[in-house]
């Protein structure tokens, strides 16, 4: 294999695992590795482990005749993409806020992987959206809005190949504006951000499970969001053996409400941003038609007339999206 100076490593650093891959200029991921994120050990320990992961891939690439010249990182938290530091982060990663991500990795790699001359970082959802905009579901679009519904609700607006990060790098927190669905008996549901009545408080995966319990579902019938979907599928397919009648009804209601809240929120964002393409990703987007159909119905109900035909598509790149998007930060 011929040596190329333009291969880079993309890193997807999340709360539970860190994945990295050697990415060709075409965006092809040639080799990859995943390690658990040491999310209770503090920022410095995570930097040590991530640098070791990158160094191992640089060495594997060298064995295959490939030279790696840069590293792009998509990381959990609010990331200052100019200096490459973690502005703030949730409890998912202890001690992550304040970490000098780019400087810390650069100093470690200067000792173990001196060929790596450029390190850049951005928030992981922006990296995910950049991957989908470059080679995934929004490839070829001049602008794309990606919204991810999973453990949380996040998003990114990619304009002309660049994610809109915002003045304070908080752009894309689309889970944290008001949703009329995020109320029970007139009281706003608490949100993980400390606010209440937000989209994430009703439309995330964990919120969907909480709604199932509020609607009369029991932990006997379903222990998590995945279980709620299994119950709802059984009810939908008229398989009465699964769970109680109350559990099946609660599962269907919870999915309908969570999906409607998700769709309405995305529809409102489309009215504001007018993207060429809309990409929906995350665990709920992959859960099938039971969620997708009511989500898209609510979304289209919300749209202004000139936006009626906007394409709304599932994300395509799966687990490699953020690796590819992070790599794009440093690929010329």
C-alpha positions, 0 to 999 in steps of 0.5 A: 500500500502506498504511503499517504500523508493525508490519512487522519484518525477520527475519534468518537469520545462518548460517555460509555465508549470511545471509538477511533478509526483511520480514515482515508481522504475519501472518508473510508474507515480503513481500520478501527478500535473501540475502548470503554471510556473511563468516565469515572476516572477524570479528564487526565485518565481519559486523555491517557487512554485516548492517546494510547488508542490513537497511538495504537492505530497510528502504529497499525496504519504504519504497518500497512504503509499509511502515514497519519498526519492529524486527529479529529475528535468528536467529544461529549460535552460543550466543546470550544472548537477554537481552543479545543477545551471542554466548556461544560459536560454532564455527569456522564463523564466525571471531571470532563468539564475544563479538560484541555482536550486538544492541548492534552492530546497533542502533548501526549501524541508528540511523544508517542505519535510525532507524525500527528501534527494537527488535532482538532475537536468539536462536540460529538453530535456536530461530528455525527452530523458532519459525517452524515452531511459529507457521506451519509443521508445528507450527502450533496446537500447545501444545508442539513439539520440532523436531530438525534433522539436517544439517551438525550436529544441533540442536533446540529445544523450543517451549512456549506459543510460546516456545523453551526456551533454558535458564539459560545459553542452551545449551538445544537442543544435542540432538546432544550426548548419548550414542548407543550407535550412535556407536561403532566397535569399542568406541571412541567416535566423536569429536564436533565439540564435543570430546566423543565418542560423541555423537548428532551423531558418527553422525547428522549429514550429515558423520557419515553420509559418514564411516560410509559410508567406514568400511563399505567405501565409497570416495570414487570411488563417492561424494564426499559425503553427497549421493553416498551417497544417490544410491548407495543410491537406485540400490541400492534401485531395483536400478540396478547401473550406479551405483558398485561393489557394495561402495559400494552396500552401504556406502551403504545401511548408513551411511544405516540406521545414521545414521537409526536413531541419529537416530530413537532420539535423538528418541524418547528426547527425546520420552519426556522432553519429551512434546511435542504435535508433533514436527518433523524438519528439515534436509538429511537430513529432506529426503533422502527415504524411504530415511532417513525410514522407518528414522528413524521406525521407530527413533523409534517403537520407543523411545517409551513406550506413552502416546506411541505416537501422537505426530505426527512430521512434516517441517518445512514452511517450508523456508528461510523458517522462521528468518526468520519465527521471528526476526521473531516475536521482535519482532512483537506 
